[in-house]
Amino acid sequence: MAKNIGSYEAMVVYSLSGGEDAVKALTEKFKAMIEANGTLESVDEWGKRKLAYLINDEADGYYVLYTFTAAPEFPAEFDRVLKITDGVMRSMIIAK
C-alpha cells in the first residue's frame, strides 16, 4: 500500500526577538518534524532579511526554506504547528 508522496516547499520567517539561539532551536525543531514525517531534501537558510512591512513591530526576520517530500496529510499538520508556535512570524507551504 503505497502512499501518494508529494513534493513541498515551506518558507518560514522566524522572529529575531528571541535571539539567534531561539531561531536555531526552531529551525532544528521543524527540521526534525519534517524528518519524522517525510524526507527532508534541503534546508536553505537565507538568514536575516529586512521585511517588506513591520510584523509585530519587527523590521527584520530570519528566513528558512525547507524542501521536502511527504504524504499529503502532513503539510496541513505542519502548517497548524507553525501557526501556533511562538517565534514563527509567517509561513507558507506550497506543493511543487
C-alpha positions in Angstrom: 0.0 0.0 0.0 2.0 2.9 -1.3 1.2 6.4 -0.2 0.9 9.3 -2.6 4.1 11.2 -1.8 4.1 14.9 -2.7 6.9 17.3 -3.1 6.7 20.5 -1.0 8.4 23.7 0.0 7.9 25.5 3.2 9.1 29.1 3.7 9.2 30.1 7.3 10.1 33.6 8.7 11.3 33.4 12.3 11.2 36.3 14.7 14.6 37.6 15.8 13.3 38.9 19.1 14.3 35.7 21.0 17.9 35.8 19.7 19.8 33.6 17.4 19.7 30.6 19.7 15.9 30.7 19.6 16.0 30.8 15.8 18.4 27.9 15.6 16.2 25.9 18.0 13.1 26.4 15.9 15.0 25.6 12.7 16.1 22.3 14.2 12.6 21.6 15.7 10.9 21.9 12.3 13.7 20.0 10.6 13.2 17.1 13.0 9.4 17.3 12.5 9.8 17.0 8.7 12.3 14.2 9.0 9.9 12.2 11.3 7.0 12.6 8.8 8.7 12.6 5.4 12.0 13.1 3.6 13.9 16.3 4.1 15.6 17.2 0.8 17.2 20.5 1.9 17.2 23.3 4.4 18.2 26.6 2.8 18.8 29.3 5.4 18.5 32.7 3.8 19.3 34.4 7.0 18.3 37.8 8.4 16.4 39.9 5.9 14.5 43.2 6.0 10.7 42.6 6.0 8.6 44.4 3.5 6.5 45.8 6.3 6.5 45.6 10.1 5.2 42.4 11.7 4.6 42.6 15.4 6.7 45.8 15.4 9.7 43.9 14.0 11.5 45.1 10.8 13.7 42.0 10.3 13.0 38.3 10.1 15.1 35.1 9.7 14.1 33.3 6.5 14.4 29.5 6.1 13.3 27.4 3.1 12.6 23.7 3.8 12.3 21.4 0.7 10.8 18.0 1.5 8.6 15.1 0.3 5.8 13.8 2.5 2.3 12.2 2.5 -0.4 14.6 1.5 -1.8 14.8 5.1 1.5 16.1 6.6 1.6 19.7 5.2 -1.7 20.6 6.9 -0.4 19.4 10.3 2.9 21.1 9.7 1.2 24.4 8.9 -1.0 24.0 12.0 2.1 23.6 14.3 3.8 26.5 12.6 0.8 28.8 13.2 0.7 28.1 16.9 4.5 28.2 17.6 5.9 31.4 19.2 8.7 32.8 17.2 7.2 32.0 13.8 6.2 35.3 12.2 5.0 34.0 8.8 5.0 30.7 7.0 3.8 29.3 3.7 3.8 25.7 2.4 3.4 25.0 -1.3 3.2 21.8 -3.3 5.8 21.8 -6.0 
